[in-house]
């Protein structure tokens, strides 16, 4: 009897152990299936959020545009703008944007997986001049470094710029610099424009008169006056203040004056029939 009970217990334990093994196997299988499904979901998420965007056309964001529109600049980088993030060449895009005469500096940053940030610094005009283009005469702007670039038709508020004439720019294309000897004049004009007082509101034109040995002098044409003012190449706040004062003095002394000469540290004026020296410049 005891042997029968003992064998019965052994059979029961074997059956229980077998069921436990089968249960553990099923649990492991379920866990493996869950792990595989999670990995598949993870891979799919990676593909959706990173691989797919990376293979599509890049999304370009522009920064610093004022005188140019996004449409204008997008046409400039059209050869690379339809490429995906992997194929997009930062150097090529930067080179294309740099060909725009009105752009002084450009920085292109790629952001994974599909964004490109393009930051530009536009040129700030300090003066303008006119150049011959075929049978037409067109305006062109000059920055403080002497670079020529066309005026923008999309600028929100056009700032009045002093007209500079006499600089030989007929054969200089957009994006090129004026002759080096005139760079100092552009720097002087830029410095004056930064002053609180708008001195160029009183000057309609600055004419450059080339001299021998590569030097030059200036002729200033005041607004609301037919008098021209001769001065040397040093254009600064003191010179403009002195010009305005002497213009008022001459108008009160002689109503029919053709020009005022402020060169060489002296002050003289020329009427229609004579030249009168009225003092030394202090």
Secondary structure, 3 states (H helix, E strand, C coil): CHHHHHHHHHHHHHHHHHHHHHHHHHHHHHHHHHHHHHHHHHHHHHHHHHHHHHHCECEEEEECCCCCCHHHHHHHCHHHHCCECCCCCHHHHHHHHHCCCCEEEEEEEEECCCEEEEEEEECCEEEEEEEEECCEEEEEEEECCCEEECCCCCCCCCCCCEEEECCCCCCCCCCCECCHHHHHHHHHHHHHHCCCCCHHHHEEEEEEEECHHHCEEEEEEECCCCCEEEECCCCCHHHHHHHHHHHHHHHHHCCCEEEEECHHHEEEEEECCCEEEEEECC
